[in-house]
């Protein structure tokens, strides 16, 4: 399971993930290019189709996967492995 926690360690989202190949993974239905640094730090780069981008931009104030992809892969954001406290 891939999950995010906030600054207080509370779970804010979760989804199953699947490694597609050495450079690509899927979290839920969203595709990312990825790399792992130092064995425990995950760097994500969103892969967003033109069609998904158009749909997201046509309803910018509604939750959409491309916006979520950008949020979780914000440049400079590195994911560190943490113990799951019963949520994964």
Residue, then its C-alpha position, 0 to 999 in steps of 0.5 A: x500500500x502507498x499512503x500519505x501522512x500529514x505533518x502530524x503522522x495522520x493518514x491522509x490517503x492510501x491506495x495500492x501500488x504496482x511496480x510496472x517496470x524499473x522506472x514506472x509505477x501505478x498508485x491506484x489508477x495513476x501512473x508515475x515515473x519514479x526513482x529510489x535514492x539511498x534505498x529508502x527515498x522515493x521520488x515521483x514524477x506524474x505521467x498525465x495524459x492530454x485527455x486527463x489534463x483536459x478533463x481536470x482543467x475543465x473542472x478545476x475546483x473538483x478533485x481529480x487524479x492529475x491534481x492529486x498526482x501533481x500534489x504528491x509528486x511536487x518537485x523537491x518532495x521526497x517520500x520516506x518509508x515509515x511504519x504504518x500504524x495499522x492503516x496499511 
